Amino acid sequence: MQVQAAQLGFSQIGVTGVNLSDAEPGLKAWLEAGFHGSMNYMASHGMKRARPAQLVPGTVSVITARLDYLPANLPHMDAQQELAKLRHTGEAVISVYARGRDYHKVLRSKLQKLQDFMAQRMGPFGHRVFTDSAPVMEAQLAVRSGLGWRGKNTLVLERDAGSFFFLGELFVDLALPATPLVSAHCGTCTACIDACPTGAIVGPEKLDARRCISYLTIEHAGPIPLELRPLIGNRIYGCDDCQWVCPWNKFAKRSTLPDFDARAPFVSAQLVTLLDWDEVAFLHHTQGSAIRRIGHARWLRNVALAAGNALSAGPTKALALALRSGLQKWEQHPDSVVQEQIQWSLARYAPKG
């Protein structure tokens, strides 16, 4: 199975059982603290997330898979270069994972092919494939199957691969031997906690999603809290800061799949250009991308917010004029959240002299 998994592009696979009972108190406390924000589906599923056999009756084992995603067509991409983009206020910063093809489709397809291979060798068996698509505790399952340990930013870390990878699961009704656990290697390091722009990592392995830029720009549909807007800077879709500062990501692996090659519009996108995208252009440029999931209105809200932050940073006269013009184009947008964001952003400009 390991050989077939590697041929499919998986970097690592593991196996664990379905008993996650000791994770339930932490999940319950996280939900009761309201850290899930407006992700109501997190609460509605309750403890089912920690009970794989309830989610898919008959499940006995879970096969977990890691798929590295750093784009191979950007060979010189590194922490210094990526973090430097945050100082180029006219440039839009998009989380690395979203610069290529929608990982849901890629990972789900490969997991299904892995299952097909197993069925050819072992005969038919009950199964279900998941990749960030159901109430599944992916990080917990990955850790329990030896794919890594839980970092202080809540992501799974692996000594030879960092954290720039996707996770997927194959629930099966087969009793398979579990793969060994690995020890944690964060030690006293707090780089991820210290680097979080909005203070969303409120403690080791404890994330308040309501302050997380990834949540705010992707999951959250309403207005972004006023006090957090300046802290978002020019990040318009997700945030990788806690990953780039992690020492283990010096060992992050390039993807072997062209699916995750970075697409031109998302490599060095300028806010002025993105403000000019109407819904037709948005749908065209995001075809096959995870970004399309948030829709044009939420995308526009994010770009407008970043434009407002750029206007407050003392841009050149030419850039300020272009950003204001781009924002004014959407002043009458039918979405009230977009309208409010446009007005906030326009008000951020204070010309010198």
BELJOVEN-V943417 format. One record per helix or strand. SS is the DSSP state (H for helix, E for strand). FROM is the first residue (numbers start at 1). TO is the last residue. Records with the same first field share a line. If there is no record, write none. Layout:
SS=FROM-TO ; FROM-TO
This chain:
H=2-7 ; 21-32 ; 40-44 ; 46-50 ; 52-55 ; 79-87 ; 96-98 ; 103-122 ; 138-144 ; 191-195 ; 209-211 ; 213-219 ; 226-232 ; 241-244 ; 247-251 ; 258-260 ; 264-266 ; 271-275 ; 279-285 ; 290-312 ; 317-328 ; 336-347
E=12-16 ; 61-68 ; 70-70 ; 91-91 ; 93-94 ; 127-130 ; 149-150 ; 156-158 ; 162-162 ; 165-172 ; 201-203 ; 206-207 ; 235-237 ; 254-254 ; 270-270
